[in-house]
Amino acid sequence: MDIRLSSDQEAIRDAVTKLCAGFGDDYWAACDTEARFPHEFHRAVAKAGFLGIAMPVALGGAGLGVVEAAVMMHAIGQGGGGYAAASSVHLNIFGPHAIVVHGSEEQKQRMLVPLISGREKACFGVTEPNAGLDTTSIETFARRTDGGYIVRGRKIWTTTAQEADRILLLARTAKKDEGRKPTDGMTLFYTRLDRSKVEVRRISKMGRAAVDSNAVFIDDLFVPDEDRIGEEGRGFRYLLDSLNPERILIAAEAIGLGRDALNRAANYARERVVFGRAIGQNQGVQHPLAERWAYLESAWWLTLRAASLYDAGQPCGAEANAAKLLGARASFEACKTAIMTHGGMGYAKEYQVERLFRESLIPVLAPVSEQLILSYIAENVLGQPKSY
């Protein structure tokens, strides 16, 4: 069993690390303070060909797997930009997967090529204020009309909707009680974000101000038939194709962010002298740092195991969910320890660790809660009865 990265995977890691080095702390601090989207970073990733790392070669992508995508996103997370950097490109990696699998050839060319090249940006309209994680209870409705659908409804926590040209939109085309299963009757669309019919309100939030999160109000948006992905009523099933890759990439990003915070703390501990000695010489400082490394390292290899299972076409739901759970927790604890290592200066923006700490809460909360992950593992691995 060889659990090392291959030479090609190491090359991806090194190239992405070098790219990220061109965007220093001042850049990311400014993006955070000004709530400014990192357009320059997004363009650099697109120019280097990484936006399509897991997209088909025929569309201009690299045709690689989730393992390589995880290596890339881990390097981005570790590169200083944290979740602001990762979230600016995250949707490109997992979001369009339903189009790759279920879209027509015409749709793939029209929808994916501009994303891969960086000419267009997209947002993901699934979560709703009255449904939360209970996706089957969404209320946004697409009513049939000549040549397409008229959509009305609301979405929330829609990332990059301020910048997006297109929206990957899940809507009901039949009421929940009309189907055999609660998951029936939902349809997936990828369409133009027509701002004359869609109002986007930015949510002021604790961290990752550089990449916007929004409440979206859709009022009679026309979606043509050619923008429907696959069959009507099967949209929820199509989304399932991207859930495990999403959890794997969220884990990789979180671990990268945690490692950046840990490296900053370790450097500070070597350099900060108190009472005539480096604070890192004290076991009370070095032991928490060492423990954080151990948890980040273990979470990383579980993440790669989940990714390798996915790429091999093997079941990986438990591993993907566990990787997200452990990666997010390890990242949060690493960021907290980084602040404590810096002492009072950890609370200052100068050392960046407070920014990383604020962003480390994102993978703990989203895109699925720890409680649902634990319930999934309890039911599907340990054979316990469904609890909700």
Secondary structure, 3 states (H helix, E strand, C coil): CCCCCCHHHHHHHHHHHHHHHCCCHHHHHHHHHHCCCCHHHHHHHHHCCCCCCCCCHHHCCCCCCHHHHHHHHHHHHHCCCHHHHHHHHHHHHHCCHHHHHHCCHHHHHHHHHHHHHCCCCEEEECCCCCCCCCHHHCCCEEEEECCEEEEEEEEECCCCCCCCCEEEEEEECCCHHHCCCCCCCEEEEEEECCCCCEEEEECCCCCCCCCCCEEEEEEEEEEEHHHEECCCCEHHHHHHHHHHHHHHHHHHHHHHHHHHHHHHHHHHHHHCEECCEEHHHCHHHHHHHHHHHHHHHHHHHHHHHHHHHHHCCCCCHHHHHHHHHHHHHHHHHHHHHHHHHHHHHHHCHHHCHHHHHHHHHHHHHCCCCHHHHHHHHHHHCCCCCCCC
